[in-house]
Amino acid sequence: MHNNRLRNALPRCLLSALLIGGITTTASVNAVDGIGTHDLKLFELEGNTADNPAGPPTDWDALHSGATPANMITFTGVLPDPAPQTIFWKGGSKDVSDVSEWWYKQGSVSDKSNITNAYAAAYTAPADVCVTSASNNTVVDCATAGSVVLHEQGDLIVYFGMDRFANSGDTFGGFWFFQDPAVGIGDVNGQGQFSGNHVAATATEPGDVLVLVEYPQASGATPEIKVYEWDPNQVRGPNIAPNLSLRFTASQAECNNADGLGKLACAKVNLVTLPNPPWDYTPKGGNANSVMPTQTFFEGGINLTGILGSTPCISSFLAETRSSRSETASLEDFAFGGFDACGANVSKSCEAEISETGDSVTVTFWGEVNNTGGLPLDIELEDDQANSTFTKVCVDGSDSSTPDGRCVGEANIAGLTLGAIASFNLGGGQSVVYEGQYSLSEFDETTEFVDTVTLRFYDPGTGALIDTETATSAECPPTGDPSILVTKLCFANLTNNGSQIDRSFSGTVSNDGNVKLDGVNLSDSDYAGAFSAWLDDGDGVFDDSLDSPFALPGALEPGDLLFYSFEMLDGEFAHSNTITASGTNVFDQSTVSANAVVTECSPDVNPGLSLTKDCDPENAGVRLVADGGVVLVEVDNVIVVENTGDVALAVTVSDDQVQALVEEGSALFTCPPATPNSCTGTLNPGVSATFRQTYRPDGLSLGAGGSLELPSSVSFVNTATATATAAVGGDQVAADPVSADCPLCPAP
């Protein structure tokens, strides 16, 4: 801050007198118009709209075309006011009345008072501009000994202008700069009352500002500028008119760069015709391509900070025409628009991360705070989550890294307070990045994971709240690390009399990720039936009396464990199958799955077969029979085959005699006619079959008078065999061959 600043060096009356007296010749000043060796170089105030030469300082044509020159805070755009749109209405619509007493409607005004367009642009002074001394306002290098500062770096410089329908009379114009964001009108094509109120001056803060400009049409006339502050409480001293404190006046305030004199405010009118501007403009008696007649275009510039001693937080702008130069003149036409020369905005993004155990979520949020105006602001950031904490505020890229929207390696800014509320000062046009976080210990898939950051910005001088902005990011549910694990065991036993295998499967399904899984289910490559499942009670040991039945599909929280089982009958000895467990992440609906494979699940099979053969009756079974006059020998045998194992057997019983085997009791075997001495059938474990056979040994018939020598030594021997194949597993088994030795004449 310069101690030798001109506006602080003299009282208001002498300051105005000096700046007027310094231009008593036909030459004028230039420091707010941007044309000179040591001036602001912000804007061309030379009575036309063309940016000539191109580049800084700029002009209205360039701004209308989208130029965003350095140090510009905001531009209203060209605000059209085509007749009969928005004129003042009713007697209370005067500059000495509060905005809330103003009325508007559609209608007509005199041609000379008919505004066609209005515009304003706000800048910050890029550097100090100095004048020779408190008594000499010649612009000099600020290094000049004894010089005083006229425009200080960071001052709010406002340029304003309008064009009108006709030049048939003196111009009485006014330009209001409002601070209350509520000031405005409703439908521009309707009628009604203005909203909002004037902001009043206080001992430390400026009120709303009115710039009145009169430009007489007399030959050689120069504009007169008066700057008023809304001061109903007269904190600046006695008012010159009701509610208005005169802060600055200059009777010869034409912008001119001829003599290098400095000034806090100046104005200019077009004294020559101008080309039709790049926005819509049609003069009286002309068309949309007509030139702009003389004295229909008006522009000016003012250092608001320099005149007021502090900087107002402007939110809107109004250009007006008036019936006379009097402060109490009736207001006629107007054009209104937003003009946020003081403001801030905030953005927000977020991401959420679930803890490894899945029992809490940490949401990290970050964003950018921008001071969109030219004034320093005191900033407060607050998040609407109860346990939110701001952890960082930095200038992105201040560590020479590539800006990435985060505070990674950058240091926190100076003067920062962190915690539930982050507070700091942010200079005009500056931006910072903030970061914060909060945690949730209770959440589920219905939790929105949405929070709102509120930005409040205050006047650093008074601490008064200027405005509030909010930023709410899109929902950022955590994706977590979903995972599922399945195990599988298989036990096989023979069943159904050893003809099938009963396989019992069991295992576990666990949510070993950190997010809840929905729709958890099981499927098996060979089994299509229902699964039985139980939710573990926490001890990791299955107990169906303690563990809770679980319906598949269902939801598993992180760490939950399921026990499952199912059974299936199978005739195949060898077996392999795959079970799949799957579930869906409740936050992003992604699916996870896991498999468990059983490659061997065969029962322990022990096939066994026994065979016995005896004479029938035992130790006898031989008899003589007469047949056709011949005595024949017949031998009776009994054969018993038994399944002594644990698996069903497909059995073949054979005898070396060709006579048929006859099964006793149930018909388990088939003895085909072609081979009646060989029978096949199935024996379940522990089941036996008995066969009887009668045969006549060859060559042992006796004719009439025949006899056998040594009959007591004659016996008849034959042999039976039995083989089998296991119904499960296909193992081959054979009984030892057995023979029966039946004597013709048993020993007594």
Secondary structure as UniProt FT lines:
FT   TURN            3..4
FT   HELIX           6..9
FT   HELIX           12..21
FT   TURN            22..23
FT   TURN            31..34
FT   HELIX           60..64
FT   TURN            65..66
FT   TURN            70..71
FT   STRAND          72..75
FT   STRAND          79..80
FT   TURN            83..84
FT   STRAND          87..89
FT   TURN            91..92
FT   TURN            95..96
FT   HELIX           99..101
FT   STRAND          103..105
FT   HELIX           111..113
FT   STRAND          115..124
FT   STRAND          129..133
FT   TURN            134..135
FT   STRAND          136..140
FT   TURN            142..143
FT   TURN            145..146
FT   STRAND          148..151
FT   TURN            153..154
FT   STRAND          156..164
FT   STRAND          171..178
FT   TURN            181..182
FT   TURN            188..189
FT   STRAND          192..193
FT   STRAND          209..215
FT   TURN            219..220
FT   STRAND          224..230
FT   TURN            232..233
FT   TURN            235..236
FT   TURN            242..243
FT   STRAND          244..250
FT   STRAND          254..255
FT   STRAND          265..269
FT   TURN            284..285
FT   TURN            288..289
FT   TURN            294..295
FT   STRAND          297..303
FT   HELIX           304..308
FT   STRAND          316..322
FT   TURN            327..328
FT   STRAND          330..338
FT   STRAND          344..346
FT   STRAND          349..354
FT   TURN            356..357
FT   STRAND          361..371
FT   STRAND          377..383
FT   TURN            386..387
FT   STRAND          389..394
FT   TURN            396..399
FT   TURN            414..415
FT   STRAND          421..426
FT   TURN            428..429
FT   STRAND          431..440
FT   TURN            445..446
FT   STRAND          452..458
FT   TURN            460..462
FT   STRAND          465..472
FT   STRAND          485..486
FT   STRAND          489..495
FT   TURN            496..499
FT   STRAND          500..510
FT   STRAND          517..524
FT   STRAND          532..535
FT   TURN            544..546
FT   STRAND          548..549
FT   STRAND          554..556
FT   TURN            558..559
FT   STRAND          561..570
FT   STRAND          577..585
FT   TURN            586..588
FT   STRAND          591..598
FT   STRAND          609..615
FT   TURN            618..619
FT   STRAND          622..626
FT   STRAND          631..643
FT   STRAND          649..655
FT   STRAND          662..663
FT   STRAND          669..670
FT   TURN            673..674
FT   TURN            676..677
FT   STRAND          678..683
FT   TURN            685..686
FT   STRAND          688..695
FT   TURN            698..699
FT   STRAND          701..702
FT   TURN            704..705
FT   HELIX           711..713
FT   STRAND          715..726
FT   TURN            727..729
FT   STRAND          732..743
//
